[in-house]
Amino acid sequence: MSCGNAVLKFSWYRHLRGLAVFVVALFGVCSAYGGAASAAGAFENRYYSAADFPLVEKIDAHMHIHGVADRFMAQAIHDNFRILTINVDYPDFPALAEQESAAISLRQRYPGRVAFAATFSVQGFAAADWTQTTLEQIEASLHKGAVGVKIWKNIGMALKDADGQYVMPDDRRLEPIIARLEHDHVVLLGHQAEPLNCWLPFEKMTVRSDQEYFREHPQYHMYEHPQMPSHERILAARDRMLAAHPALRFDAVHLASLEWDVDKVAEFLDRFPNADVDLAARLVHLELQAASDPVKVRRFLLRYQDRILYGSDDNYGPQDADLHAVAEVHSGWVEDWRFLATAAQMRSPDFAKPFRGLQLPREVIDKIYRRNAESLFIGAWNAAP
């Protein structure tokens, strides 16, 4: 072989080898890109993003909507929310008859979008016929379409009997009402006690919103009223009521007033298998815990994913019928979504420490935001009122 032929052969060989290396490299890049694209697709299929917020059907299972509220409902529809509006025996709200009338009107005008829970008044509690009259009133509300009945914190924190003793949730005069709801599988929504911050001085409260609320409502700031029942006493009475009615479907709103520690909420859910909890006005306490131990909070939500309902506890009435009020509701919904559905870096006006969103899987988000409410309040959002 001549030197020229040898050089030519070697050059051709090097050319082929280089081409082969290029092809292999190109295949590797394509494979890697395909694998990355596949992984990205799998990630997108498992988790929602912030952009998915208006696309996903959701239920806010704890609101208080009064009046016509058309502007609010337009925002709710735009944000893909259905609503459970809850009537409450609360002096700051309209009279109970007015609350119920507004709720029925909303349900009729927005079929499939609005459901409502009734409540009962403690006025005349000392009267001999109070229990029977209240049962009849609850029956009438259920006949009008109520999907549950609310028992409020005035029982345990405000109402006294003829002897001057605070009436607790396990009071004998309430027993026939609880038994009737249990027998007919009607959901009882229970707000007993308050955040533990309620029993602390302002400087020891863990979140700013609790400080603001109890400054505005000093009658409920139990730290300032040591003669009133303790947090433990009220919740013990509630738990005795639940133990006496094991088949009662119970929606323990506000994280069962155990918001400061998800382990306490878990103990409650383990003890009462027919109870659920909602997040209304207590999501900030999960955010506070997530700032220190996000794994613990996320683990709690994953473990009890079938028993947790999303709720905001937003109030909306005629006095709020402007664009700013609607924008505030929308903003709160979006921020809650970011915390539960994404891994966004976040801050809260309620405390100093930053935290990240929990990025719960899609199936868990769907349960917390919709399916659990549909399972608890069966048929509540059927299109035909």
C-alpha positions, 0 to 999 in steps of 0.5 A: 500500500502506498503512503498516499493510499494509506493516508487516504484510507485513514482519513476516510476511516476517521471521517466515518468514525467521527460521523458515527460518534456524531450520530451516537451523540445526536441520538443521546441528545434526542434521547435525553431531551425526550426523557426530559420532556417525558419527565416534564410531562409527568410532572405537569400531569401530577401537579397543578400550576398557578396558571391552572387556578381558574381551570380547575373546578373548586368549592369554597365550603365555608363562606358567608354571603349576604344580600344579592351578591351578583358581583361576587358571584360573577367573580366566583364563576370566573374563578370556577368556584361553587359556594357553600354559604353558612348562616350563623347566629352572629350579632355582626350578621343580618337577622337569621331570617334575612340570612336564610332568605338571601341564601335561598335566593342565591341558590335559586338564581345560581342553580348548581353554584350555591348551597347553604347551611342553616343554623338556629337561634339561642334566643329564648333558650331558657323557655320550656319549648325551646328545643321543640321550637328549634327542631321545627325551625331546623326542619323548615330550613331543611325543607327549603334546601339547607344541606347542613346545620351550624352550631356556633361558638356562642354555645360554650362562649356566650350563652348561659342558662337560667342558673348563670352557667355556660351552656356547653355543646353536650347540654341535654337541651341540645341532645334531641337536636343532635340526635335528629341530625344524626338519625337523618344523616344531616351534616352538623357544622361545628364551630366550638371554641376559638384559636388557641390564641384567643386565650393568650395575651396579644403579644403572645398570639402567633398570627396578626389576623388573630390579634386584629380580630380579638382587638375588634371583638374583645368580648370573645378574647378569653384571656381578658375574661378568665371567668369564662370557660377554657379552651380545653373545657369547651372542646371536651364538651364537644368531644363528649357530644360526638362520642355520644353520637358516633354516626353523626356526620360532623364538619369540624370547621376551622380545623376543629379549633386545633389549628396550632398543631396538625398532630392535634387535628390528626388525633381528633380525626383518628378519634372521630372517624365520621368527622371532617375538618375545613381550613376556613380562616385557619390556613394561615396556621398551616402556613406558619407551621410550614415555615418551620416544618413543611414536611410535617404539614404536607404529610398531614394533608396527604394522610387525611386527604379524604377528610379535609375541605377547602374553605375561606370563611370570607364574608360578603354582603351589601356593604362589600358590593364594590370591585375592591371587595371582590378583588380581595376575595379573588386574591385570597383564593389565589394565594391559598391555591399557591400555598396548597398546589404549588411550590412557590416561595411565599410570605404572609402578612401574618408572620415574618418567616418565609415559607414555600407552597406544599405542592400537593398532587393533583388528586389531593387538590381535587379532593380538598377543593371539591370531591370531599365537599361533594361527598359530605354534602351529597347533592348540594350543588345539583343544578335543579334547586 
